[in-house]
């Protein structure tokens, strides 16, 4: 069905006057003369066969019909402007990704050369949980921990993983670690975000040592780094340490795994859900995760916060 639309120039003129409620200011914004702008407004009112403005003394005011139309047109033109800028800038603008240091170093950076615009990714890392305040965090997308919904933000579950103990090869050989019970004599690394040693020992059928045992870190990445340096044993996320295991810097201990759950999501503003670079990045990163077998089983695509 063909769209029945009013002249775009008239709509643009109306929206500007509706925002300013002043013909002169709106004319300056659009680089038109006040008389040309007034002509556009009259043309739109004739198109609708109804008044959109009324004079109240020396002031210009919107009619009830005009007020309703103005609100929708401002939103529409803002979306139009954002979409247009996204297309114009897509060929040269940088793409800003905010994530935790561990995800960036162990997972994202080694794969960026497989993203078509990977050379334009501007990667930033956060000391703690990355901020989802997109008005202040200078990011296009955020790789956030877990998948808690946030109003106005698309939270798309990205990666699901179980956990198991990891140790440096040197410490494993020196300590002669062969059975889960052998961990009782080693330093165990803990993390504040989600310590799961008690759950792992329970799954392994072993009475856990008295906790706390060993240092406690703000997150699992620091605990894993400490294990890499031979300081003890950490509970690592399978999805994140695959590369480290392949390189031989860490060794997995035992088959027992803490059951998988969503550990990372990709987040971006709802208003930018159709941004072509966000869409391509999202499709690429989901494809990389799925190819390695770590996609959440019950992924709810582009889930937005309430």
PAGU-328890 format. One line per 10 residues: number of its first residue (from 1); for each residue x, y, z of N, C-alpha, C, O. Coordinates in steps of 0.2 Angstrom, whole numbers, plus 2048, in hexadecimal, padded with zeros to 3 digits. Layout:
BEGIN
NUM> X,Y,Z,X,Y,Z,X,Y,Z,X,Y,Z; ...
! end
This chain:
BEGIN
1> 804,7FA,800,800,800,800,804,806,800,809,807,804; 803,80B,7FB,807,811,7FB,806,815,801,800,816,804; 80B,818,804,80B,81D,80A,808,823,807,809,826,802; 803,826,80C,800,82D,80A,803,832,80F,801,832,815; 809,835,80D,80C,839,811,80C,841,80F,80C,842,809; 80C,845,814,80C,84C,813,813,84E,810,818,84A,811; 814,854,80D,81A,856,80B,81F,857,810,81E,859,816; 825,854,80F,82A,853,815,82D,85A,817,82D,85B,81D; 82D,85F,812,830,865,814,82B,869,819,82D,86C,81D; 824,867,818,81F,86A,81C,81F,867,823,81F,86B,828
11> 820,861,823,821,85D,82A,827,860,82E,826,861,834; 82C,860,82A,833,863,82D,832,86A,830,834,86B,836; 82E,86E,82C,82D,875,82E,828,875,835,82A,878,839; 823,871,834,81E,870,83A,822,86E,840,821,871,846; 826,869,840,829,866,846,82E,86B,849,82E,86C,84F; 832,86F,845,836,874,847,832,87A,84B,834,87C,850; 82D,87C,848,829,881,84B,826,87F,851,825,882,856; 823,878,851,820,875,857,825,875,85D,823,876,863; 82C,874,85C,831,873,861,832,87A,864,833,87B,86A; 833,87F,85F,835,886,861,82F,88A,864,82F,88F,868
21> 829,889,861,823,88D,861,825,894,860,822,899,863; 829,895,85B,82B,89B,858,82D,89A,851,832,897,850; 82A,89E,84C,82B,89D,845,832,89F,844,836,89C,840; 834,8A5,847,83B,8A8,845,841,8A3,847,845,8A2,843; 840,8A0,84D,846,89B,84F,846,895,84B,84B,893,84A; 840,893,849,83F,88D,845,842,88E,83E,846,88A,83B; 841,894,83C,843,896,835,84B,896,835,84E,894,830; 84E,899,83A,855,899,83B,858,892,83B,85D,891,838; 855,88E,83F,857,887,83F,857,883,838,85C,880,837; 852,885,834,852,881,82E,854,885,828,854,883,822
31> 857,88B,82A,85A,890,824,855,891,81F,856,891,819; 84F,893,822,849,896,81D,847,89C,820,849,89E,825; 843,8A0,81C,840,8A6,81E,83A,8A5,822,837,89F,821; 838,8A9,826,832,8A8,82A,82C,8A7,826,827,8A3,827; 82C,8AB,820,826,8AA,81C,826,8A4,818,820,8A1,817; 82C,8A1,816,82C,89A,813,829,895,818,826,890,816; 82B,896,81E,829,891,823,822,891,825,81F,88C,825; 81F,897,825,818,898,826,814,895,820,80F,892,821; 817,896,81A,814,893,814,814,88B,815,80E,888,813; 819,888,818,819,881,818,814,87F,81E,811,87A,81D
41> 813,882,823,80E,881,828,807,881,825,803,87D,827; 806,886,822,7FF,887,81F,7FE,881,81A,7F8,87E,81A; 803,87F,816,802,879,811,801,873,815,7FC,86F,813; 804,872,81B,802,86C,81F,7FB,86C,822,7F8,867,822; 7F9,872,824,7F3,873,827,7ED,871,822,7E8,86E,823; 7EF,874,81C,7EA,872,816,7EA,86B,814,7E5,868,813; 7F0,868,815,7F0,861,813,7EC,85D,818,7E8,858,816; 7EC,85F,81F,7E8,85B,824,7E1,85E,824,7DD,85B,828; 7E0,864,822,7DA,868,822,7D8,869,82A,7D2,868,82C; 7DD,86B,82D,7DC,86C,834,7E2,871,837,7E7,871,834
51> 7E0,875,83C,7E5,879,83F,7EA,875,843,7E8,871,847; 7F0,877,843,7F6,874,847,7F8,879,84C,7FB,877,851; 7F8,87F,84B,7FA,884,84F,7F4,889,851,7EF,88A,84D; 7F4,88D,856,7F0,892,858,7F4,898,85B,7F9,897,85E; 7F1,89E,85A,7F4,8A4,85D,7F1,8A5,864,7EB,8A5,864; 7F5,8A6,869,7F3,8A8,86F,7F6,8AF,871,7FB,8AF,875; 7F3,8B4,86F,7F6,8BB,870,7FC,8BB,86B,7FB,8BA,865; 802,8BC,86E,808,8BD,86A,80C,8B6,86A,811,8B5,867; 809,8B1,86D,80C,8AA,86D,809,8A5,868,803,8A6,867; 80D,8A1,866,80B,89C,862,80A,895,866,80E,894,86A
61> 804,892,865,803,88C,869,801,886,864,7FE,888,85F; 802,880,866,7FF,87A,862,7F8,879,864,7F6,879,86A; 7F4,877,85F,7EE,874,860,7EE,86D,863,7F4,86B,863; 7E9,86B,866,7E9,864,868,7EC,85F,863,7F0,85B,864; 7E9,860,85D,7EB,85B,857,7F3,85C,856,7F6,858,855; 7F5,863,856,7FC,865,854,800,862,859,806,860,858; 7FE,862,860,803,85F,865,804,858,864,80A,856,865; 7FF,854,863,7FF,84D,862,804,84B,85C,808,847,85C; 803,84F,856,807,84E,850,80E,850,851,813,84C,84F; 80F,855,855,816,858,856,81A,853,85A,820,851,858
71> 817,850,85F,81B,84B,863,81D,845,85F,823,843,860; 819,843,85B,81B,83D,857,820,83F,851,824,83B,84F; 81F,845,84E,824,847,849,82B,848,84C,830,847,848; 82B,84B,852,832,84C,855,835,845,856,83B,844,854; 832,840,858,835,83A,859,837,837,853,83C,834,852; 832,837,84E,834,834,847,83A,838,844,83E,834,841; 83A,83E,844,840,842,841,847,840,845,84C,840,842; 846,83F,84C,84C,83D,84F,84F,837,84D,855,836,84C; 84A,832,84C,84C,82B,84A,84F,82C,843,854,828,841; 84B,830,83E,84E,831,838,855,834,838,859,831,834
81> 856,839,83C,85D,83C,83C,862,837,83F,867,836,83C; 860,833,844,865,82E,847,867,828,841,86C,826,841; 861,826,83E,862,821,839,867,824,833,86B,820,830; 865,82A,831,869,82D,82C,871,82E,82D,875,82C,829; 872,830,834,879,831,836,87C,82A,836,882,82A,835; 879,825,838,87C,81E,839,87E,81C,832,883,819,832; 87A,81D,82D,87C,81B,826,882,81F,824,886,81C,821; 881,826,825,887,82A,822,88D,829,825,893,829,822; 88D,827,82C,893,826,830,896,81F,830,89B,81D,832; 892,81A,82D,893,813,82E,89A,811,82A,89D,80C,82D
91> 89C,815,825,8A2,813,821,8A8,815,825,8AE,813,823; 8A8,81A,82A,8AE,81C,82C,8AE,81D,834,8B3,81E,837; 8A8,81D,837,8A8,81E,83E,8AB,818,842,8AA,813,840; 8AE,81A,848,8B0,814,84D,8AA,811,850,8A5,814,850; 8AB,80B,853,8A6,808,856,8A8,806,85D,8AD,803,85E; 8A5,809,862,8A7,809,869,8A4,803,86D,89E,803,86E; 8A8,7FF,86F,8A6,7F9,873,8A9,7F9,87A,8AF,7FA,87B; 8A5,7F9,87F,8A7,7F9,886,8A6,7F2,889,8A0,7EF,888; 8AB,7EF,88C,8AA,7E9,88F,8AF,7E8,896,8B2,7ED,897; 8AF,7E2,899,8B3,7E1,89E,8BA,7E0,89B,8BB,7DD,895
101> 8C0,7E1,89F,8C6,7DF,89C,8C7,7D8,89A,8CA,7D6,895; 8C4,7D3,89F,8C5,7CC,89D,8C2,7CA,897,8C5,7C6,893; 8BC,7CC,895,8B8,7CB,88F,8BC,7CE,889,8BD,7CA,884; 8BE,7D4,88A,8C2,7D7,884,8C9,7D3,883,8CA,7D2,87D; 8CD,7D2,888,8D3,7CF,887,8D3,7C7,885,8D6,7C5,880; 8CE,7C3,888,8CE,7BC,887,8CA,7BA,881,8CB,7B5,87F; 8C5,7BE,880,8C0,7BC,87B,8BF,7C1,875,8C0,7BE,86F; 8BE,7C7,876,8BD,7CB,870,8C3,7CD,86C,8C2,7CC,866; 8C8,7CF,86F,8CE,7D2,86B,8D0,7CC,866,8D2,7CE,860; 8D1,7C6,868,8D4,7C1,864,8CF,7C0,85E,8D2,7BC,859
111> 8C9,7C2,85E,8C4,7C1,858,8C3,7C7,854,8BF,7C6,84F; 8C5,7CD,856,8C3,7D3,853,8C5,7D3,84B,8C1,7D6,847; 8CA,7D0,849,8CC,7D0,842,8C7,7CC,83E,8C7,7CC,838; 8C2,7C8,841,8BD,7C5,83D,8B7,7C9,83C,8B2,7C7,839; 8B7,7CF,83F,8B1,7D4,83F,8B3,7D8,839,8B8,7DB,838; 8AE,7D9,834,8AF,7DD,82E,8B2,7E4,82F,8B6,7E7,82C; 8B0,7E7,835,8B2,7EE,837,8B6,7EE,83D,8B6,7F3,841; 8B9,7E8,83E,8BD,7E7,845,8C2,7ED,846,8C4,7EE,84C; 8C5,7EF,840,8CB,7F4,841,8C8,7FB,843,8CC,7FF,846; 8C1,7FC,843,8BE,802,845,8BB,801,84C,8B8,806,84F
121> 8BC,7FC,850,8B9,7FB,856,8BE,7FF,85B,8C4,7FE,85B; 8BB,803,85F,8BE,806,865,8BC,803,86B,8B7,804,86E; 8C1,7FF,86E,8BF,7FB,874,8C1,7FF,87A,8C6,801,87B; 8BC,7FF,87F,8BD,802,885,8BC,7FC,88A,8B7,7F8,889; 8BF,7FC,890,8BE,7F7,895,8BC,7FB,89C,8BE,801,89D; 8B8,7F8,8A0,8B5,7FA,8A6,8B9,7F7,8AC,8BA,7F1,8AC; 8BA,7FB,8B1,8BD,7F8,8B7,8B8,7F3,8BB,8BA,7EE,8BD; 8B2,7F5,8BB,8AD,7F1,8BE,8A8,7EF,8B9,8A9,7EE,8B3; 8A1,7EE,8BB,89C,7ED,8B6,89B,7F2,8B1,89A,7F8,8B3; 89B,7F1,8AA,89B,7F7,8A5,894,7FA,8A6,88F,7F7,8A7
131> 894,801,8A6,88F,805,8A7,88A,804,8A1,88C,804,89B; 883,804,8A2,87E,804,89C,87B,80A,89C,876,80B,898; 87E,810,89E,87B,816,89D,87E,819,897,884,81C,897; 87B,818,891,87E,819,88A,87E,821,889,882,823,885; 87B,825,88D,87C,82C,88D,883,82E,88F,885,834,88E; 886,82A,893,88C,82C,897,892,827,895,898,829,897; 891,821,893,896,81C,892,89A,81C,88C,89F,819,88B; 898,821,887,89C,821,881,89D,81B,87D,8A2,819,87B; 897,817,87D,898,810,87A,892,80F,875,88C,812,876; 893,80B,870,88E,809,86B,88A,803,86E,884,802,86E
141> 88F,7FE,870,88C,7F8,874,890,7F7,87A,896,7F9,87A; 88D,7F3,87E,890,7F1,885,890,7EA,885,88A,7E7,884; 895,7E6,887,895,7DF,888,895,7DF,890,899,7E0,893; 88F,7DD,892,88D,7DE,899,88D,7D7,89C,88C,7D2,899; 88E,7D7,8A3,88E,7D0,8A7,887,7CE,8A8,882,7D2,8A9; 885,7C8,8A6,87F,7C5,8A7,87A,7C8,8A2,87C,7CB,89D; 873,7C8,8A4,86E,7CB,89F,869,7CE,8A3,863,7CE,8A1; 86A,7D2,8A8,865,7D6,8AC,862,7DB,8A7,866,7DF,8A5; 85C,7DB,8A7,859,7E1,8A2,859,7E8,8A5,85A,7E8,8AB; 85A,7ED,8A1,85A,7F4,8A3,855,7F7,89E,855,7F7,898
151> 851,7FC,8A1,84D,800,89D,850,804,898,855,807,899; 84D,803,892,850,807,88C,856,804,889,858,807,884; 858,7FE,88B,85E,7FB,888,85C,7F4,886,859,7F0,889; 85E,7F2,880,85E,7EB,87E,863,7E7,881,869,7E8,880; 861,7E2,884,866,7DD,888,865,7D6,885,860,7D3,886; 86A,7D5,880,869,7CF,87C,86E,7C9,87F,874,7CA,87E; 86C,7C4,882,870,7BF,885,875,7BC,87F,873,7BB,87A; 87C,7BC,881,881,7BB,87C,884,7B4,87D,885,7B0,879; 886,7B3,883,88B,7AD,885,889,7AA,88B,888,7AD,890; 889,7A3,88B,887,79F,890,88D,79A,892,890,798,88D
161> 88F,799,898,895,795,899,894,792,8A0,892,795,8A5; 897,78C,8A1,898,789,8A7,89F,78B,8AA,8A3,78E,8A6; 8A1,788,8B0,8A7,78A,8B3,8AB,784,8B5,8A7,77F,8B7; 8B1,784,8B5,8B5,77E,8B8,8BC,781,8BA,8BE,786,8B8; 8C0,77D,8BE,8C6,77F,8C1,8CB,780,8BC,8CC,77B,8B7; 8D0,785,8BC,8D5,785,8B7,8DC,787,8BC,8DB,789,8C1; 8E1,784,8B9,8E8,785,8BD,8ED,786,8B8,8ED,784,8B2; 8F3,789,8BA,8F8,789,8B5,8FC,782,8B5,8FB,77E,8B9; 8FE,781,8AF,901,77A,8AE,907,779,8B3,908,773,8B6; 90B,77E,8B5,910,77D,8BA,90E,77B,8C1,910,777,8C4
171> 909,77F,8C3,906,77D,8C9,903,777,8CA,903,773,8CF; 8FF,775,8C4,8FC,76E,8C4,901,769,8C5,900,764,8C9; 907,769,8C1,90C,764,8C2,90F,764,8C9,911,75F,8CB; 911,76A,8CB,914,76B,8D2,910,768,8D7,912,765,8DC; 909,769,8D7,905,767,8DD,902,760,8DC,8FF,75E,8E0; 903,75E,8D6,901,757,8D4,8F9,756,8D5,8F7,752,8D9; 8F5,75B,8D2,8EE,75B,8D3,8EB,756,8CE,8EC,756,8C8; 8E8,751,8D1,8E5,74B,8CD,8DE,74A,8CF,8DA,748,8CA; 8DB,74C,8D5,8D4,74B,8D7,8D2,751,8DA,8D5,756,8DC; 8CB,752,8D9,8C8,758,8DC,8CA,759,8E4,8CB,75F,8E6
181> 8CB,754,8E7,8CD,755,8EE,8D4,758,8EF,8D5,75B,8F4; 8D8,758,8EA,8DF,75B,8EA,8DE,763,8EB,8E3,766,8ED; 8D8,765,8E9,8D8,76D,8E9,8D8,76F,8F0,8D9,775,8F1; 8D6,76B,8F5,8D6,76D,8FC,8DD,770,8FE,8DD,774,903; 8E2,76E,8FB,8E9,770,8FD,8EB,776,8F9,8F1,778,8FA; 8E7,778,8F4,8EA,77E,8F0,8E6,784,8F2,8E1,784,8F5; 8E9,78A,8EF,8E6,790,8F0,8E0,791,8EB,8E1,790,8E5; 8DA,792,8ED,8D4,793,8E8,8D3,79B,8E8,8D2,79E,8EC; 8D2,79D,8E1,8D1,7A4,8E0,8C9,7A5,8E0,8C5,7A1,8DD; 8C7,7AA,8E3,8C0,7AC,8E4,8BE,7B2,8E0,8C3,7B6,8DF
191> 8B8,7B3,8DE,8B6,7BA,8DB,8B0,7BC,8DE,8AB,7B8,8E0; 8AF,7C3,8DF,8A9,7C6,8E2,8A3,7C5,8DE,89E,7C5,8E1; 8A4,7C5,8D7,89E,7C6,8D3,89A,7C0,8D4,894,7C1,8D4; 89D,7BA,8D3,898,7B4,8D4,89D,7AE,8D6,89F,7AA,8D1; 89F,7AE,8DC,8A3,7A8,8DE,89F,7A2,8DE,89A,7A1,8E1; 8A2,79C,8DB,89E,796,8DA,8A2,790,8DC,8A1,78A,8DA; 8A7,791,8E1,8AB,78B,8E3,8A7,786,8E7,8A7,780,8E6; 8A2,789,8EB,89E,784,8EF,89A,780,8EA,899,77A,8EC; 897,783,8E5,893,77F,8E0,897,77A,8DC,895,774,8DB; 89D,77C,8DB,8A2,777,8D7,8A3,771,8DB,8A3,76B,8D9
201> 8A5,772,8E1,8A7,76D,8E6,8A1,768,8E7,8A2,762,8E7; 89B,76B,8E8,895,767,8E8,894,763,8E2,892,75D,8E3; 895,766,8DC,894,762,8D6,899,75C,8D5,897,757,8D2; 89F,75E,8D8,8A4,759,8D8,8A4,753,8DD,8A7,74E,8DD; 89F,754,8E2,89E,74F,8E7,8A3,750,8EC,8A5,74B,8EF; 8A6,756,8ED,8AC,756,8F2,8AA,75C,8F7,8A7,761,8F6; 8AC,75A,8FE,8AA,75F,903,8AF,765,902,8B5,764,901; 8AC,76B,901,8B0,771,900,8B5,773,905,8B3,772,90B; 8BB,776,904,8BF,778,909,8BB,77E,90D,8B6,781,90A; 8BE,780,913,8BB,785,917,8BC,78C,913,8C2,78D,911
211> 8B7,78F,911,8B8,796,90E,8B8,79C,913,8B5,79B,918; 8BB,7A1,911,8BE,7A2,90B,8C5,79F,90B,8C9,79F,910; 8C8,79D,905,8CE,79A,905,8D2,79D,8FF,8CF,79C,8F9; 8D7,7A1,8FF,8DA,7A4,8FA,8D7,7AB,8F9,8D2,7AD,8FC; 8DA,7AF,8F5,8D8,7B6,8F4,8D1,7B7,8F0,8CF,7B2,8ED; 8CE,7BC,8F1,8C8,7BE,8EE,8C9,7C4,8EA,8CB,7C9,8EC; 8C7,7C3,8E3,8C7,7C8,8DE,8C1,7CC,8DC,8BB,7C8,8DD; 8C1,7D2,8D9,8BA,7D5,8D7,8B7,7D1,8D2,8B1,7D2,8D1; 8BA,7CD,8CE,8B7,7CA,8C8,8BB,7C3,8C7,8C0,7C2,8C9; 8B8,7BF,8C2,8BB,7B9,8C1,8C1,7BA,8BC,8C6,7B5,8BC
221> 8C2,7BF,8B9,8C7,7C0,8B4,8CE,7C1,8B8,8D3,7BE,8B7; 8CE,7C5,8BE,8D3,7C5,8C2,8D5,7BF,8C5,8DB,7BD,8C6; 8D0,7BB,8C7,8D2,7B4,8CA,8D5,7B0,8C5,8D9,7AC,8C7; 8D2,7B0,8BF,8D5,7AC,8BA,8DD,7AE,8B8,8E1,7AA,8B7; 8DE,7B5,8B8,8E5,7B7,8B7,8E9,7B5,8BC,8EF,7B3,8BB; 8E7,7B5,8C2,8EB,7B3,8C8,8ED,7AB,8C7,8F2,7A9,8C9; 8E8,7A7,8C5,8E9,7A0,8C4,8EE,79F,8BE,8F3,79B,8BF; 8EE,7A3,8B9,8F3,7A3,8B3,8FA,7A4,8B6,8FF,7A1,8B3; 8FB,7A8,8BB,901,7A9,8BE,903,7A4,8C3,908,7A5,8C7; 900,79F,8C4,902,79A,8C8,900,79B,8D0,903,798,8D4
231> 8FC,7A0,8D1,8FA,7A2,8D8,8F5,79D,8DB,8F4,79E,8E1; 8F2,799,8D7,8EC,795,8DA,8E8,792,8D5,8EA,792,8CF; 8E2,790,8D7,8DD,78D,8D2,8D7,792,8D2,8D4,794,8D7; 8D4,793,8CB,8CF,798,8CB,8C9,794,8C7,8CA,78F,8C4; 8C3,796,8C8,8BD,793,8C5,8BC,798,8BF,8BA,79D,8BF; 8BD,795,8B9,8BD,799,8B3,8B7,797,8AF,8B4,792,8AF; 8B5,79C,8AB,8AF,79B,8A6,8B2,798,8A0,8B6,79B,89C; 8AF,792,89E,8B1,78F,898,8B1,793,892,8B6,793,88E; 8AC,797,891,8AC,79B,88A,8B1,7A0,88A,8B3,7A2,884; 8B4,7A2,890,8B9,7A8,890,8C0,7A5,88F,8C4,7A9,88C
241> 8C1,79F,892,8C8,79D,892,8CA,798,88D,8D0,795,88E; 8C6,797,888,8C8,792,883,8CF,794,880,8D3,78F,87F; 8D0,79A,87E,8D6,79C,87B,8DC,79B,880,8E1,799,87D; 8DB,79D,886,8E1,79C,88B,8E2,795,88C,8E8,793,88D; 8DD,790,88C,8DF,789,88C,8E2,787,886,8E7,783,887; 8E0,789,880,8E4,787,87A,8EB,789,87A,8EF,785,878; 8EC,78F,87D,8F3,791,87D,8F7,78E,882,8FE,78F,883; 8F4,78A,887,8F8,786,88C,8FA,78B,892,8FE,788,896; 8F7,791,893,8F8,795,898,8F4,792,89F,8F6,794,8A4; 8EF,78F,89D,8EB,78C,8A3,8E9,785,8A1,8E9,783,89B
251> 8E7,781,8A6,8E5,77A,8A4,8DF,779,8A8,8DE,77B,8AE; 8DA,776,8A5,8D4,774,8A8,8D5,76E,8AD,8D8,769,8AC; 8D1,76E,8B3,8D1,769,8B8,8CB,766,8B8,8C6,769,8BA; 8CA,75F,8B7,8C4,75B,8B8,8BF,75D,8B3,8BF,762,8B0; 8BA,758,8B3,8B4,759,8AF,8AE,75C,8B2,8AA,75E,8AE; 8AE,75D,8B8,8A8,760,8BC,8A8,768,8BA,8AC,76B,8BA; 8A1,76A,8B8,8A0,770,8B6,89A,773,8BA,895,770,8BB; 89B,779,8BC,895,77D,8BF,891,77F,8B9,893,781,8B4; 88A,77D,8BA,885,77E,8B4,886,784,8B0,886,78A,8B4; 885,784,8AA,885,78A,8A6,880,78F,8A7,87A,78D,8A9
261> 881,796,8A7,87C,79B,8A7,87F,7A1,8A3,885,7A1,8A1; 87A,7A6,8A1,87C,7AB,89D,882,7B0,8A1,880,7B2,8A6; 887,7B0,89E,88D,7B4,8A1,88E,7BB,89E,890,7C0,8A1; 88C,7BC,897,88D,7C2,894,887,7C4,890,884,7BF,88D; 885,7CA,88F,880,7CC,88A,883,7D2,886,887,7D5,888; 880,7D3,880,881,7D9,87D,87C,7DE,87E,876,7DC,87D; 87D,7E4,87F,878,7E9,881,879,7F0,87D,87F,7F2,87C; 874,7F3,87B,874,7F9,877,86D,7FD,878,868,7F9,87A; 86D,803,877,867,807,878,861,804,873,862,803,86D; 85B,804,876,855,802,871,855,806,86B,853,804,866
271> 856,80D,86C,855,811,866,85A,810,861,859,813,85B; 85F,80C,862,864,80B,85D,864,804,85A,869,801,858; 85F,800,85C,85E,7F9,85A,85F,7F8,852,861,7F3,850; 85E,7FD,84E,85E,7FC,847,865,7FF,844,866,7FF,83E; 869,801,848,870,804,846,873,7FE,842,874,7F9,845; 876,800,83C,879,7FA,838,87F,7F7,83B,880,7F1,83B; 883,7FB,83F,889,7F9,842,888,7F5,848,88B,7F0,849; 883,7F7,84C,881,7F3,852,87E,7EC,84F,880,7E7,852; 87A,7EC,84A,877,7E6,848,87C,7E1,845,87C,7DB,847; 881,7E4,841,886,7E0,83F,88B,7DD,844,88D,7D7,844
281> 88D,7E1,849,891,7DF,84F,88D,7DA,853,890,7D5,854; 887,7DB,854,883,7D6,858,882,7CF,854,883,7CA,857; 881,7CF,84E,881,7C9,84A,887,7C6,84A,888,7BF,84A; 88D,7C9,849,893,7C6,849,895,7C3,84F,897,7BD,850; 894,7C7,855,896,7C4,85B,892,7BE,85E,895,7B9,861; 88C,7BE,85C,887,7B9,85D,88A,7B3,859,88A,7AD,85C; 88C,7B4,853,88E,7AE,84F,894,7AB,851,895,7A5,851; 899,7B0,854,89F,7AD,857,89E,7A9,85D,8A1,7A3,85E; 899,7AB,861,898,7A7,867,894,7A1,866,896,79B,868; 890,7A1,861,88C,79B,85F,891,796,85C,890,790,85D
291> 896,798,858,89A,793,855,89F,790,85A,8A1,78A,858; 89F,792,85F,8A3,78F,865,89F,78B,86A,8A2,788,86E; 898,78C,868,894,787,86D,892,78B,873,890,787,878; 893,791,874,891,795,87A,88B,799,87A,88A,79D,87E; 887,799,875,881,79D,874,87C,79B,879,87B,794,87A; 879,79F,87D,874,79D,882,86E,799,87E,86C,79A,879; 86C,794,881,867,78F,87E,861,792,87D,85D,791,879; 85F,797,882,858,79A,882,859,7A1,880,856,7A6,884; 85D,7A3,87C,85E,7AA,87A,858,7AE,878,855,7AB,873; 856,7B3,87B,851,7B7,879,853,7BD,875,856,7C2,878
301> 852,7BD,86F,856,7C2,86A,853,7C9,86C,84D,7CB,86C; 858,7CD,86C,857,7D5,86D,852,7D6,873,84E,7DA,872; 853,7D3,878,84E,7D4,87E,850,7DB,881,855,7DD,883; 84A,7DF,882,84B,7E6,885,849,7E6,88C,845,7E2,88E; 84C,7EA,88F,84A,7EB,896,842,7EE,897,840,7F1,892; 83F,7ED,89C,838,7EF,89D,837,7F6,89D,832,7F9,89E
! end
